[in-house]
Amino acid sequence: MSFDQNALDSLRIERSAEPVQAESRGLYKWFIGAVLLLACGAGAYALLRNDAIEVDTATAVASSGGAGSSAAVLNASGYVVARRQATVSAKVTGKVEEVLIEEGMAVKQGQLLAKLDDSSARKLHALSQRQLESSRQNLHEVEVRVAEAVRTLARNEKLRGEKLISESQLDTAQSEVAALNARLEALRSEIKVAEGTVGVRAQELEDLLVRAPFDGVVVSKDAQPGEMVSPMSAGGGFTRTGIATLVDMDSREIEVDVNESFINRVKANQKTEAVLDAYPDLILPSHVINIVPTADRQKATVRVRIGFDALDARILPDMGVKVSFLEDRAAPEAATAARPSVRIPASAIFKEGDTDYVWRVQNEQLERVAVRTGGARDGQVEVLSGINSGDSVVTSPGADMRDGGRVKLKGA
């Protein structure tokens, strides 16, 4: 039996291909293992991300230091007021002719603010001056007649001594001198009256000029040319009672009403901090001027006057303000209070034993930090040491937080 050699050769197995196939299978296993490892890592990371605690954070803000480091013993609300404030009006009723001021204008004491119509007053002033001049001319005339009557009397006395005239003629000359002297005195009195009348008319003209009673700033312009003004509201609802409202900006201070139950915490010259509602980040050092010695039985409060240590252009009358009355501090504590500090929300502080802590957030991880706190005011606590300005802290710490724990911001 014969065999086809070529057919037999095609059935031969090449043993040399087996190592190549084994190597391919090893590489494949390594590839599958790497993919599974990456998948496990991604899953673990996702799981850890899902387990991260959602928190709200706040940033520590640098504090102004100084008196603000003292603890507040009392908080109160009030308003900025000006001790010198006046609604300036004319002394007399009249029609406004010209207003020379606008709101916000600074004026000096005696500066002209407005003019009233002076047409009638000027005529009366001119009439009084003419009456004075007429009285002076009459006085001059009588003075001339008195001089003549005195000379006539002297001649008559000489002639009577020589028996050349009768006694009645001498008596007539004497009576004439006496009458003219009386007339002279009357005219001198009339001149004084006329001079007084001129002065009154001049004052009436001056009263039609409205001037600033003190240095200040115009905060309200209440009248316009053509309107009637009166110091007594005469003339009904169409009559103005003032030209403008003037405020002495150097007299700004604060008035607060303190509940009478806490007035024992307030004393004269006590250090305070004022924060304007319009500028909540502006802390204004201030002090108690005095306690008004009376109580309001309706509200059960006592009024306290507070002065600013330094005035600021942003402080305006009638602004709302919150005041913190600070406790007195010993000298070492006062020195410590002068060091830089930061403010954070009071809700970020939690206690363990006698120590205050906060949770600081860095790179989405928690770090428990011990801090030393100072005064508290308006929901903010001053931190004297432990954290720095710009640090992020958790505002509402939870019991499940731990050092190194992962967190994420709510809504992120």
C-alpha positions as CSV (number, residue, x, y, z in Angstrom):
1,M,0.0,0.0,0.0
2,S,1.5,3.4,-1.0
3,F,1.0,6.7,0.9
4,D,1.0,10.3,-0.4
5,Q,4.0,11.9,1.3
6,N,2.6,15.4,0.9
7,A,-0.6,14.4,2.7
8,L,1.4,13.0,5.5
9,D,3.5,16.1,5.9
10,S,0.3,18.3,6.2
11,L,-0.8,16.3,9.2
12,R,2.5,16.9,11.1
13,I,2.2,19.0,14.4
14,E,4.7,21.9,14.8
15,R,5.9,21.6,18.4
16,S,7.7,25.0,18.3
17,A,4.3,27.1,18.3
18,E,3.3,25.9,21.8
19,P,5.6,28.4,23.8
20,V,4.2,31.4,21.7
21,Q,0.6,30.5,22.6
22,A,1.4,30.1,26.3
23,E,3.1,33.5,26.4
24,S,0.0,35.1,24.8
25,R,-2.2,33.5,27.4
26,G,0.0,35.0,30.2
27,L,-0.2,38.5,28.9
28,Y,-3.9,38.2,28.6
29,K,-4.2,37.2,32.2
30,W,-2.1,40.2,33.3
31,F,-4.2,42.6,31.3
32,I,-7.5,41.2,32.8
33,G,-6.0,41.6,36.3
34,A,-4.9,45.2,35.7
35,V,-8.4,46.1,34.4
36,L,-10.0,44.5,37.5
37,L,-7.7,46.3,39.8
38,L,-8.4,49.7,38.3
39,A,-12.1,48.9,38.4
40,C,-11.8,48.0,42.1
41,G,-9.9,51.2,42.8
42,A,-12.5,53.3,41.0
43,G,-15.3,51.6,42.9
44,A,-13.5,52.2,46.2
45,Y,-12.9,55.9,45.4
46,A,-16.6,56.3,44.4
47,L,-17.6,54.6,47.5
48,L,-15.4,56.8,49.6
49,R,-16.8,59.9,47.8
50,N,-20.3,58.7,48.5
51,D,-19.4,58.3,52.2
52,A,-18.0,61.9,52.4
53,I,-19.9,64.0,54.9
54,E,-21.7,67.1,53.5
55,V,-20.9,70.2,55.5
56,D,-21.4,73.9,55.4
57,T,-18.2,76.0,55.9
58,A,-17.4,79.6,56.8
59,T,-14.1,81.5,56.3
60,A,-12.3,83.0,59.2
61,V,-12.2,86.8,58.8
62,A,-9.5,89.0,60.3
63,S,-10.8,91.0,63.3
64,S,-10.0,94.6,64.1
65,G,-8.5,93.6,67.4
66,G,-8.3,96.1,70.3
67,A,-11.3,96.4,72.5
68,G,-13.2,93.9,70.4
69,S,-11.3,91.1,72.2
70,S,-13.2,91.8,75.4
71,A,-16.3,89.8,76.1
72,A,-19.6,91.5,75.7
73,V,-21.7,91.7,78.8
74,L,-24.7,93.2,77.1
75,N,-26.0,93.9,73.6
76,A,-28.5,96.6,72.6
77,S,-29.8,98.3,69.6
78,G,-30.3,102.0,69.0
79,Y,-29.9,104.8,66.5
80,V,-27.3,107.4,65.6
81,V,-28.4,110.9,66.7
82,A,-27.1,114.4,66.5
83,R,-27.0,116.4,69.7
84,R,-27.2,119.7,67.7
85,Q,-29.9,119.6,65.1
86,A,-32.2,122.4,64.2
87,T,-35.0,123.2,61.7
88,V,-34.0,126.7,60.7
89,S,-36.9,129.1,60.1
90,A,-37.4,132.8,59.7
91,K,-38.3,135.0,62.7
92,V,-41.3,136.4,60.9
93,T,-44.0,135.3,58.5
94,G,-43.1,136.0,54.9
95,K,-42.8,134.8,51.3
96,V,-39.6,133.0,50.3
97,E,-37.7,135.0,47.7
98,E,-34.5,133.0,47.4
99,V,-33.1,129.8,48.8
100,L,-29.3,129.6,48.7
101,I,-28.6,126.0,50.0
102,E,-29.0,122.4,48.9
103,E,-29.1,119.1,50.7
104,G,-25.6,117.9,51.7
105,M,-24.1,121.4,51.7
106,A,-21.8,122.3,54.5
107,V,-22.4,125.8,56.0
108,K,-20.7,128.0,58.6
109,Q,-22.3,129.8,61.5
110,G,-24.0,133.1,60.3
111,Q,-24.0,132.0,56.6
112,L,-27.0,133.2,54.6
113,L,-29.4,130.3,53.9
114,A,-32.4,132.1,52.4
115,K,-34.1,135.5,51.8
116,L,-37.7,136.5,52.3
117,D,-39.5,139.1,50.3
118,D,-38.4,142.5,51.8
119,S,-40.3,145.0,49.5
120,S,-42.7,146.2,52.3
121,A,-40.0,146.2,55.0
122,R,-37.6,148.3,52.9
123,K,-40.3,150.9,52.3
124,L,-41.0,151.1,56.0
125,H,-37.3,151.4,56.7
126,A,-37.0,154.2,54.2
127,L,-40.0,156.0,55.7
128,S,-38.5,155.7,59.2
129,Q,-35.2,157.2,57.9
130,R,-37.0,160.2,56.4
131,Q,-38.9,160.7,59.6
132,L,-35.6,160.8,61.5
133,E,-34.2,163.3,59.1
134,S,-37.3,165.5,59.4
135,S,-37.0,165.5,63.2
136,R,-33.3,166.5,63.0
137,Q,-34.2,169.4,60.7
138,N,-36.9,170.5,63.1
139,L,-34.4,170.3,66.0
140,H,-31.9,172.5,64.1
141,E,-34.6,175.1,63.4
142,V,-35.6,175.2,67.1
143,E,-31.9,175.5,68.1
144,V,-31.6,178.6,65.9
145,R,-34.8,180.1,67.4
146,V,-33.5,179.4,70.9
147,A,-30.3,181.2,70.2
148,E,-32.2,184.2,68.8
149,A,-34.6,184.2,71.8
150,V,-31.6,184.1,74.2
151,R,-30.1,187.2,72.5
152,T,-33.4,189.0,72.6
153,L,-33.8,188.3,76.3
154,A,-30.3,189.6,77.0
155,R,-31.2,192.9,75.2
156,N,-34.5,193.2,77.0
157,E,-32.8,192.7,80.4
158,K,-30.4,195.5,79.6
159,L,-33.2,197.8,78.4
160,R,-35.2,197.0,81.5
161,G,-32.3,197.9,83.6
162,E,-32.3,201.3,81.9
163,K,-36.1,201.6,82.4
164,L,-36.6,201.7,78.6
165,I,-39.1,198.7,78.4
166,S,-41.8,197.5,80.6
167,E,-41.7,194.5,82.9
168,S,-44.2,192.7,80.8
169,Q,-42.0,192.9,77.7
170,L,-39.1,191.3,79.7
171,D,-41.4,188.5,81.0
172,T,-42.5,187.8,77.4
173,A,-38.9,187.4,76.3
174,Q,-38.2,185.1,79.2
175,S,-41.2,183.0,78.4
176,E,-40.2,182.7,74.8
177,V,-36.7,181.3,75.8
178,A,-38.3,178.8,78.2
179,A,-40.8,177.6,75.6
180,L,-38.2,177.1,72.9
181,N,-36.0,175.2,75.3
182,A,-38.9,172.9,76.1
183,R,-39.5,172.5,72.4
184,L,-35.9,171.7,71.9
185,E,-35.9,168.9,74.5
186,A,-39.1,167.5,73.0
187,L,-37.5,167.4,69.5
188,R,-34.4,165.7,71.0
189,S,-36.7,163.0,72.4
190,E,-38.5,162.6,69.1
191,I,-35.1,162.1,67.4
192,K,-34.3,159.3,69.8
193,V,-37.7,157.7,69.1
194,A,-37.1,158.1,65.3
195,E,-33.6,156.5,65.7
196,G,-35.2,153.6,67.6
197,T,-37.8,153.2,64.8
198,V,-35.0,153.1,62.2
199,G,-33.3,150.4,64.2
200,V,-36.5,148.4,64.5
201,R,-37.1,148.7,60.7
202,A,-33.5,147.6,60.1
203,Q,-33.9,144.6,62.3
204,E,-37.1,143.7,60.5
205,L,-35.0,143.7,57.3
206,E,-32.4,141.5,59.0
207,D,-35.1,139.1,60.2
208,L,-36.0,138.5,56.6
209,L,-32.5,136.9,56.1
210,V,-32.3,133.4,57.4
211,R,-28.8,132.5,58.6
212,A,-27.2,129.3,59.9
213,P,-27.2,129.2,63.8
214,F,-24.1,127.0,63.9
215,D,-21.6,125.1,61.7
216,G,-23.2,122.0,60.1
217,V,-24.5,120.2,57.1
218,V,-27.9,120.7,55.5
219,V,-29.8,117.4,55.6
220,S,-33.2,118.7,54.4
221,K,-34.3,121.6,52.2
222,D,-37.9,122.3,53.2
223,A,-39.0,125.5,51.3
224,Q,-38.9,126.8,47.8
225,P,-39.0,130.4,46.4
226,G,-42.6,131.6,46.4
227,E,-43.8,129.7,49.4
228,M,-44.9,131.2,52.7
229,V,-43.0,130.5,55.8
230,S,-43.8,131.2,59.4
231,P,-42.3,130.2,62.8
232,M,-45.7,129.5,64.2
233,S,-47.5,127.5,61.4
234,A,-49.7,130.5,60.7
235,G,-51.8,130.5,57.6
236,G,-52.9,126.9,57.5
237,G,-51.4,123.9,55.7
238,F,-49.9,126.0,52.9
239,T,-47.4,127.7,55.2
240,R,-44.0,126.2,55.8
241,T,-42.5,126.2,59.3
242,G,-38.9,125.9,58.3
243,I,-36.4,126.6,55.5
244,A,-34.0,123.8,56.1
245,T,-32.8,121.2,58.7
246,L,-29.2,121.7,59.9
247,V,-27.1,119.0,61.7
248,D,-23.9,119.5,63.5
249,M,-22.0,116.4,62.3
250,D,-19.4,116.8,65.1
251,S,-22.2,116.1,67.7
252,R,-23.1,112.6,66.4
253,E,-23.6,109.9,69.0
254,I,-25.7,106.9,69.8
255,E,-28.8,106.5,71.9
256,V,-29.9,103.0,73.0
257,D,-32.6,101.8,75.2
258,V,-31.4,99.2,77.8
259,N,-33.8,97.0,79.6
260,E,-33.9,98.2,83.2
261,S,-33.2,94.6,84.4
262,F,-29.7,94.9,82.8
263,I,-28.9,98.5,83.5
264,N,-26.6,97.4,86.3
265,R,-24.2,96.1,83.7
266,V,-23.7,99.6,82.3
267,K,-21.6,102.4,83.7
268,A,-20.1,105.7,82.6
269,N,-17.0,105.6,80.4
270,Q,-17.5,101.8,79.8
271,K,-15.9,100.6,76.5
272,T,-18.4,99.6,73.8
273,E,-18.4,98.4,70.2
274,A,-20.8,99.8,67.7
275,V,-21.7,98.2,64.4
276,L,-23.9,100.1,61.9
277,D,-26.7,98.1,60.2
278,A,-25.5,99.6,56.9
279,Y,-21.9,98.4,57.4
280,P,-21.9,95.1,59.4
281,D,-18.1,94.6,58.9
282,L,-17.3,98.1,60.3
283,I,-16.6,97.9,64.1
284,L,-16.5,101.4,65.7
285,P,-14.9,101.7,69.1
286,S,-17.0,103.8,71.4
287,H,-17.8,104.5,75.1
288,V,-20.7,105.3,77.4
289,I,-21.2,109.0,77.9
290,N,-23.8,108.8,80.6
291,I,-27.0,107.0,81.7
292,V,-30.0,109.3,81.4
293,P,-31.4,109.3,85.0
294,T,-35.0,108.3,84.3
295,A,-36.8,105.2,83.1
296,D,-39.6,104.7,80.6
297,R,-42.4,103.0,82.5
298,Q,-44.1,102.0,79.3
299,K,-41.1,100.1,77.9
300,A,-39.2,99.4,81.1
301,T,-36.0,100.8,79.6
302,V,-33.4,103.3,80.4
303,R,-31.8,105.5,77.8
304,V,-28.0,105.4,77.5
305,R,-25.9,107.9,75.5
306,I,-22.8,106.5,73.7
307,G,-20.1,108.5,72.1
308,F,-17.8,107.5,69.2
309,D,-14.1,107.3,69.9
310,A,-13.5,108.6,66.4
311,L,-16.1,109.9,63.9
312,D,-16.4,108.3,60.5
313,A,-17.9,109.9,57.4
314,R,-20.1,106.8,56.9
315,I,-21.9,107.4,60.2
316,L,-25.1,109.3,59.4
317,P,-27.9,110.5,61.7
318,D,-30.8,108.1,62.2
319,M,-28.9,105.1,61.1
320,G,-29.6,101.9,63.0
321,V,-26.8,100.6,65.1
322,K,-26.0,97.6,67.4
323,V,-23.9,98.2,70.5
324,S,-22.0,95.7,72.6
325,F,-21.1,96.7,76.1
326,L,-17.7,95.2,76.9
327,E,-16.4,94.0,80.2
328,D,-13.3,95.5,81.9
329,R,-10.1,93.6,81.4
330,A,-6.9,93.4,83.5
331,A,-3.7,94.7,82.0
332,P,-2.2,91.3,80.9
333,E,-5.5,90.4,79.2
334,A,-5.7,93.8,77.5
335,A,-2.2,93.2,76.1
336,T,-3.3,89.8,74.8
337,A,-6.4,91.4,73.2
338,A,-4.2,93.7,71.1
339,R,-2.8,90.7,69.1
340,P,-4.3,89.8,65.7
341,S,-7.4,87.6,65.8
342,V,-10.1,86.3,63.6
343,R,-13.9,86.0,63.8
344,I,-15.9,82.9,62.9
345,P,-19.6,81.9,63.5
346,A,-20.3,80.9,67.1
347,S,-21.9,77.6,65.8
348,A,-18.5,76.4,64.6
349,I,-17.1,76.2,68.2
350,F,-17.6,72.9,70.1
351,K,-16.3,71.9,73.5
352,E,-14.6,68.8,74.8
353,G,-13.9,69.1,78.4
354,D,-12.7,72.7,79.1
355,T,-11.2,73.1,75.6
356,D,-12.8,74.8,72.6
357,Y,-12.3,73.1,69.2
358,V,-13.2,73.7,65.6
359,W,-13.2,71.4,62.5
360,R,-10.9,73.0,59.9
361,V,-11.3,71.8,56.3
362,Q,-8.2,71.4,54.2
363,N,-8.1,69.5,50.9
364,E,-11.6,68.1,51.6
365,Q,-10.4,66.5,54.9
366,L,-11.3,67.4,58.5
367,E,-8.7,68.5,61.0
368,R,-9.7,69.1,64.6
369,V,-8.0,72.2,66.0
370,A,-8.0,73.5,69.5
371,V,-8.7,77.3,69.7
372,R,-8.7,80.0,72.3
373,T,-11.7,82.3,72.1
374,G,-12.4,85.9,73.1
375,G,-15.6,88.0,73.0
376,A,-18.8,87.0,71.2
377,R,-21.1,89.4,69.4
378,D,-23.9,89.1,66.9
379,G,-23.4,85.4,66.4
380,Q,-19.7,85.8,65.8
381,V,-16.8,84.6,68.1
382,E,-13.4,86.1,68.2
383,V,-10.6,83.4,68.0
384,L,-7.3,84.6,69.5
385,S,-5.2,81.5,68.5
386,G,-5.5,78.2,66.7
387,I,-6.7,79.3,63.2
388,N,-5.7,82.0,60.8
389,S,-7.6,84.4,58.6
390,G,-8.8,82.6,55.4
391,D,-9.1,79.2,57.1
392,S,-12.4,77.3,56.3
393,V,-14.2,75.8,59.3
394,V,-17.3,73.7,59.6
395,T,-20.2,75.8,60.8
396,S,-22.3,73.0,62.3
397,P,-20.1,70.2,63.6
398,G,-21.7,66.8,63.8
399,A,-21.0,63.8,66.1
400,D,-19.9,61.6,63.2
401,M,-16.9,63.8,62.3
402,R,-13.4,62.5,62.8
403,D,-9.8,63.6,62.2
404,G,-8.9,62.9,58.6
405,G,-12.5,62.3,57.6
406,R,-13.5,63.3,54.1
407,V,-16.1,66.0,53.5
408,K,-17.7,67.8,50.7
409,L,-19.6,71.1,50.5
410,K,-23.4,70.9,50.5
411,G,-24.7,71.3,46.9
412,A,-21.2,70.6,45.4
